[in-house]
Amino acid sequence: MPLVTLSDVLQPALARGYAVAGLVTLGWEDMRAYVAAAEAENCPVILQAGPGCREHTPLPVLAAMFRYLAENASVPVVAHLDHGYSFDECKQAIDCGFSSVMYDGSRKPLNQNIDETAAIAAVAHAAGVSCEGEIGFVGYASGEESNGTDPAEAATFASETNVDAMAVSVGNVHLQQDSQSLLDEEKIRAIQSVCDVPLVIHGGSGVEPAQRQSLARHSAICKYNIGTELRMAFGTALRSAVNDDPERFDRVSILKDTHEPLVAATRKVLGLIKAS
C-alpha cells in the first residue's frame, strides 16, 4: 500500500489505546525485517532514518527504499525523518517523498524551538506530510543529561507549533542498553491533561517492557522509538553468522542469516504495544 503519514497511524492509536513503534533503521536488512515483522503482527510500522543512517545513505535513496517497502507491504508504513536538525534537512526529506519529519529543536530556547518547529510543520502540512516536534531534552546514556519536559511549556509548544506528535522527556534516555528505566507517569499525566497531541517516547529501548505496554494502553503515549534494542539483536545475529562459517566472505549470504532473528526480535517489540 502507499506510504501513510505519522498522523494516519497515531490518531487511531490515540483513540483506541495502543502505540506504534518508530523503528530506527540503518540499512536495507533491518528495514525489510521490520516490515516483515509488522506484517506478521498485522500492525503499522514507522521506518525512521536518523542522523547515523543519513550519514551512510543519502536521503533520496532512503526515501526510495522506504517507498518500495511500503508499496509492497500489507500493513501501513510511515517513512519518517528522525532528529532533523535544520529546516533545509526537513525540507529535503519532504521533497524526497518522506511522509513524516521530526524537527529536533529541543536544545534551543523555548521560543526559538516553537518558531522553528512551527515553520517546518507548516511546510510539511502543505505537502501532506506529518511533523513531530520535541519539547524538553532527552539525554543520552553516558552522554548529555536530560532536561525534563515542563507540562506548561508542552501545552504552549503543542498549541503554537501545530505538530502532529510531540516527543517528551519524562525519564527516557537515548542509547540505553538495558530495559530497566521507569518513566515518570505523574508527569506524563500532567502533560496529557493540558494538550491532546499524541506523545512520543524517544529512547524506548530503555523503558521497562511492562510499563511500555501499560502506557500504550492507558496514556497518550502513541509512539515508542526503538533503536538500540534491535541494533543489539542485529549485531548478535551478525556475529553469529560470521563466526559460524569463518570461510564465508559473501556479505549477502552472511546478511541473510540476520533476517529471521531480527524479525523475531522486532515482533516482540511490536506485539507488546500494538492494538490488542
Buried (B, 14 or more C-beta within 10 A) or exposed (E): EEBBBBBBBBBBBBEEBBBBBBBBBBBEBBBBBBBBBBBBBEBBBBBBBBEBBBEEBEBEEBBBBBBEBBEEBEBBBBBBBBBBEEEEBBBBBBBBBBBBBBBBBBEBEBEEBBBBBBBBBEBBBEBEBBBBBBBBBBBBBEEEEBBBBBBEBBBBBBBBBBBBBBBBBBBBBBBBEEBEBEBBBEBBEBBBEBBEBBBBBBBBBBBBBEBBBBBBBEBBBBBBBBBBBBBEBBEBBBEEBBEEEEEEEEEEEBBEBBBEBBBBBBBBBBBBBBBE
